[in-house]
Amino acid sequence: MINVLLKPFIALSAVGLLLSLIVHVIALFGGQVPYSSYAWGLHIGIFVVWLPAVLVANKYSSDFKQKDLWKAALRGCPTWMRRTTYFFFGYAVINFIIFAVLMRNGGNTSTANDAAQFRGFSGHWMAFYSAALSMLYSATKADSFDKGRRCRNGHPVSPLAKFCEECGAPVLEHSSGANN
C-alpha cells in the first residue's frame, strides 16, 4: 500500500531533479533560463516531496542510532543512487561557495545576476530533490531488503549489520540489488 502512495512523490522528485539539473546547466553557462518565473516554482516543489520523504525516512530509521540515519533511510537504494545523492549534497556546498563569491562581486548585467541566482538555488534544488527521490525509493524497497538478511552461517541479521550479531560471520550480500 505504501508503494502506491509514494509513487506520485517519487515521480515528482524525479521530475524536480531533472528540471533543476536543466536549470543549473543553463545557468552554469550563463544562459537565460526559459520560463524563469515558473522555474522558481522548484522552490515550492521541494516542500511537496520533502515532507513525505522525511516522514518515510523517520519511519525507516527510527530504530537506528542518529549517526546511522542516512544509512538506514537509504538502505533500500542501489549504491549508485546513494552515491548520486551524496554527490549532489557535496556539489551543493561547493556551488554555494561559488555562488556567494559571484554575488559578492556582483554581475555586470541583470542577466548575469539572474544566471548566478539560478545557479546558486538550483544546486540546492538538485540536492534536495535527489535526497527525496532516494529516500522515497528506498522506502518502497526497505521491507524486502530487510527480510531474509542472513550471515554466512544462516543467522538472521539486522538491516545495517555487516557482520552477524550472533556469530560474527560476514553478512551475505542481498540479492535484491540494493547494495550494488
GURO-337188 format. One record per residue: x, z, y of N, C-alpha, C in turn. Coordinates in pm, whole numbers, padded with zeros to 5 digits, always signed. Layout:
XZYXZYXZY ...
This chain:
+00082+00000-00121+00000+00000+00000+00086+00000+00127 +00196+00080+00122+00281+00088+00240+00343-00049+00272 +00374-00127+00170+00433-00260+00193+00340-00348+00273 +00211-00343+00244+00113-00426+00315+00107-00386+00461 +00112-00256+00488+00107-00208+00626+00234-00241+00704 +00346-00246+00636+00474-00269+00704+00506-00415+00727 +00449-00505+00648+00484-00647+00660+00467-00704+00800 +00356-00675+00871+00347-00730+01008+00458-00678+01100 +00496-00551+01083+00602-00494+01167+00739-00551+01129 +00758-00579+01001+00882-00644+00958+00891-00783+01021 +00780-00856+01018+00778-00990+01078+00803-00983+01229 +00739-00887+01297+00761-00872+01442+00906-00835+01472 +00964-00751+01388+01105-00714+01408+01197-00834+01392 +01169-00917+01292+01250-01036+01269+01236-01134+01385 +01114-01153+01433+01091-01243+01547+01157-01187+01672 +01144-01057+01694+01208-00993+01810+01359-01007+01805 +01417-00989+01686+01561-01005+01672+01604-01149+01700 +01531-01244+01646+01563-01385+01669+01551-01422+01817 +01442-01380+01881+01423-01412+02023+01529-01344+02110 +01562-01219+02079+01664-01151+02159+01801-01214+02139 +01827-01264+02018+01952-01335+01992+01958-01465+02072 +01847-01537+02077+01841-01661+02156+01863-01631+02303 +01793-01531+02356+01809-01493+02497+01954-01454+02524 +02013-01379+02431+02150-01334+02451+02248-01450+02457 +02234-01544+02366+02326-01658+02363+02312-01741+02492 +02189-01763+02536+02168-01838+02660+02233-01764+02777 +02209-01632+02785+02264-01552+02895+02416-01543+02886 +02468-01537+02766+02612-01528+02745+02684-01647+02806 +02621-01764+02797+02679-01885+02854+02634-01910+02997 +02568-01810+03057+02530-01818+03198+02410-01906+03226 +02334-01942+03124+02219-02028+03143+02097-01953+03194 +02002-02029+03241+01874-01974+03286+01785-01957+03163 +01740-01835+03141+01655-01806+03025+01517-01866+03050 +01472-01957+02960+01340-02016+02979+01232-01908+02961 +01126-01921+03038+01016-01825+03032+01067-01682+03051 +01155-01666+03149+01223-01538+03167+01127-01422+03189 +01015-01446+03254+00920-01335+03275+00862-01289+03142 +00846-01381+03046+00797-01342+02913+00908-01278+02830 +01031-01319+02854+01143-01264+02778+01155-01113+02801 +01118-01067+02920+01123-00923+02947+01023-00847+02859 +00928-00918+02800+00834-00856+02707+00902-00804+02581 +01025-00848+02557+01100-00796+02442+01126-00646+02457 +01124-00596+02582+01133-00450+02604+01018-00379+02534 +00897-00428+02557+00777-00366+02503+00773-00382+02351 +00815-00497+02304+00814-00522+02161+00897-00423+02082 +01004-00373+02142+01086-00274+02073+01003-00152+02037 +00919-00107+02130+00838+00013+02103+00732-00014+01997 +00683-00136+01992+00582-00173+01892+00640-00161+01751 +00764-00203+01732+00826-00197+01599+00905-00069+01576 +00950-00007+01684+01034+00111+01668+00955+00232+01620 +00834+00250+01667+00754+00366+01624+00732+00367+01473 +00681+00258+01411+00668+00262+01266+00803+00272+01194 +00907+00214+01251+01039+00222+01188+01088+00367+01184 +01071+00439+01293+01114+00578+01297+01028+00663+01203 +00900+00635+01198+00812+00710+01107+00853+00693+00961 +00878+00570+00919+00919+00550+00778+01060+00602+00755 +01148+00590+00854+01284+00643+00837+01278+00795+00820 +01193+00861+00897+01178+01006+00882+01124+01041+00744 +01029+00963+00697+00971+00989+00565+01076+00975+00456 +01156+00871+00462+01252+00843+00356+01386+00914+00372 +01405+00986+00482+01531+01058+00499+01510+01208+00518 +01387+01256+00510+01359+01397+00538+01426+01493+00440 +01453+01451+00319+01515+01539+00219+01668+01533+00221 +01724+01463+00318+01868+01444+00322+01929+01516+00441 +02060+01541+00434+02132+01602+00545+02132+01507+00664 +02141+01565+00784+02142+01487+00907+02253+01382+00906 +02369+01416+00852+02480+01321+00851+02452+01199+00763 +02358+01211+00671+02323+01101+00581+02196+01027+00623 +02149+01053+00744+02023+00994+00791+02021+00843+00778 +02124+00774+00829+02126+00628+00825+02141+00577+00682 +02223+00643+00601+02237+00603+00462+02104+00613+00390 +02033+00724+00415+01904+00746+00349+01800+00646+00399 +01796+00626+00530+01694+00537+00588+01716+00392+00549 +01840+00354+00523+01872+00214+00493+01908+00191+00346 +01881+00287+00260+01926+00276+00121+01861+00163+00044 +01745+00115+00086+01679+00005+00017+01724-00133+00065 +01812-00137+00165+01860-00264+00221+01978-00318+00142 +01990-00450+00138+02115-00508+00086+02230-00471+00180 +02350-00469+00128+02467-00431+00207+02480-00518+00332 +02457-00649+00320+02473-00738+00435+02377-00699+00548 +02258-00650+00514+02161-00614+00616+02205-00486+00688 +02254-00388+00613+02306-00265+00675+02423-00298+00767 +02513-00381+00718+02631-00415+00799+02593-00492+00925 +02494-00577+00914+02447-00650+01032+02391-00554+01136 +02316-00456+01091+02260-00357+01183+02372-00278+01250 +02470-00233+01173+02583-00160+01230+02660-00249+01328 +02676-00376+01294+02744-00470+01383+02671-00480+01517 +02538-00496+01512+02462-00510+01637+02473-00385+01724 +02477-00267+01663+02494-00146+01743+02633-00139+01805 +02735-00173+01729+02870-00177+01785+02882-00281+01895 +02821-00396+01871+02823-00503+01972+02749-00460+02098 +02639-00387+02083+02562-00341+02199+02646-00252+02289 +02730-00168+02230+02817-00079+02308+02918-00162+02387 +02985-00253+02318+03084-00339+02385+03016-00425+02492 +02903-00482+02457+02829-00567+02550+02786-00488+02674 +02746-00362+02655+02703-00280+02768+02818-00254+02864 +02937-00231+02809+03054-00209+02895+03082-00335+02978 +03076-00451+02914+03096-00577+02986+02988-00596+03091 +02864-00567+03055+02750-00576+03148+02774-00487+03270 +02819-00363+03247+02841-00269+03357+02948-00322+03452 +03054-00380+03396+03161-00436+03480+03108-00554+03560 +03032-00642+03494+02977-00759+03564+02883-00717+03677 +02801-00619+03651+02705-00575+03753+02777-00504+03868 +02883-00434+03837+02960-00365+03941+03028-00465+04033 +03080-00572+03973+03146-00675+04052+03046-00767+04120 +02921-00766+04074+02817-00848+04133+02830-00994+04094 +02718-01064+04100+02718-01207+04072+02715-01285+04201 +02763-01408+04194+02763-01491+04315+02626-01542+04349 +02544-01563+04249+02410-01616+04273+02310-01530+04198 +02184-01548+04232+02080-01473+04160+02072-01519+04015 +02104-01646+03989+02104-01696+03851+02210-01625+03768 +02328-01605+03826+02436-01533+03755+02395-01389+03732 +02329-01328+03830+02283-01190+03817+02176-01179+03710 +02082-01274+03707+01979-01276+03603+02041-01290+03465 +02138-01380+03453+02204-01400+03324+02275-01273+03281 +02341-01204+03375+02411-01080+03341+02311-00973+03297 +02197-00964+03365+02096-00865+03325+02039-00897+03187 +02008-01022+03163+01958-01059+03031+02065-01033+02924 +02189-01061+02958+02296-01036+02862+02304-00887+02829 +02295-00803+02929+02302-00659+02907+02187-00606+02824 +02066-00644+02861+01949-00593+02790+01935-00653+02651 +01966-00780+02637+01947-00844+02506+02041-00787+02400 +02156-00737+02440+02245-00672+02345+02178-00550+02282 +02108-00474+02363+02034-00358+02312+01912-00402+02232 +01846-00506+02277+01730-00555+02201+01771-00592+02060 +01884-00665+02048+01929-00706+01916+01956-00585+01827 +02018-00482+01883+02050-00362+01804+01922-00294+01756 +01826-00276+01845+01705-00202+01807+01612-00283+01718 +01600-00413+01743+01518-00495+01653+01582-00503+01514 +01715-00513+01510+01784-00518+01381+01765-00387+01305 +01778-00274+01375+01759-00144+01310+01616-00128+01260 +01519-00168+01342+01379-00160+01300+01355-00247+01177 +01405-00368+01180+01390-00459+01066+01450-00397+00940 +01569-00343+00951+01637-00285+00835+01564-00161+00783 +01521-00073+00872+01452+00048+00829+01318+00016+00764 +01245-00078+00823+01115-00115+00768+01131-00185+00633 +01227-00276+00625+01252-00344+00498+01294-00242+00392 +01383-00153+00428+01430-00052+00335+01314+00032+00281 +01219+00064+00366+01104+00145+00322+01024+00074+00214 +01023-00058+00217+00948-00132+00115+01022-00135-00018 +01151-00107-00017+01233-00114-00139+01284+00022-00186 +01276+00125-00103+01338+00253-00135+01284+00317-00262 +01153+00312-00282+01096+00376-00401+01149+00312-00529 +01153+00179-00534+01204+00113-00654+01356+00133-00666 +01424+00144-00552+01568+00170-00555+01596+00309-00613 +01514+00407-00572+01535+00546-00615+01503+00567-00763 +01405+00496-00814+01364+00513-00954+01472+00459-01047 +01497+00533-01148+01586+00483-01252+01733+00485-01220 +01775+00546-01109+01920+00556-01082+01980+00652-01183 +02081+00607-01249+02143+00688-01355+02295+00674-01350 +02359+00776-01404+02504+00770-01416+02540+00692-01543 +02667+00674-01563+02715+00601-01679+02673+00667-01811 +02649+00799-01808+02609+00873-01927+02458+00885-01942 +02382+00821-01851+02236+00818-01862+02161+00928-01791 +02229+01016-01719+02159+01123-01646+02097+01067-01518 +01976+01112-01483+01917+01071-01355+01996+01130-01238 +02010+01052-01130+02085+01096-01013+02002+01077-00886 +02040+01147-00780+01968+01139-00653+01997+01005-00584 +01914+00970-00486+01923+00836-00424+02057+00800-00361 +02131+00895-00306+02256+00861-00237+02380+00898-00317 +02361+00954-00437+02475+01001-00515+02566+00885-00558 +02695+00909-00550+02795+00814-00601+02842+00859-00740 +02829+00991-00764+02867+01049-00892+02754+01140-00940 +02741+01153-01068+02637+01233-01131+02654+01381-01094 +02544+01443-01053+02547+01585-01020+02562+01671-01146 +02529+01615-01263+02534+01691-01388+02670+01681-01457 +02723+01559-01469+02846+01542-01548+02963+01484-01468 +02939+01437-01346+03046+01383-01262+03081+01238-01287 +03010+01172-01378+03037+01031-01407+02991+00943-01291 +03053+00828-01273+03010+00737-01166+02865+00690-01188 +02799+00666-01076+02662+00615-01081+02669+00465-01103 +02585+00415-01190+02578+00271-01216+02519+00201-01094 +02570+00084-01063+02513+00006-00955+02371-00030-00989 +02286-00026-00890+02143-00055-00913+02123-00203-00926 +02038-00243-01015+02017-00386-01043+01926-00454-00944 +01866-00380-00848+01773-00440-00752+01842-00525-00648 +01974-00511-00638+02048-00589-00538+02058-00517-00405 +02005-00396-00394+02008-00324-00267+02149-00288-00225 +02240-00276-00316+02376-00239-00281+02469-00359-00275 +02417-00477-00294+02503-00596-00294+02525-00648-00157 
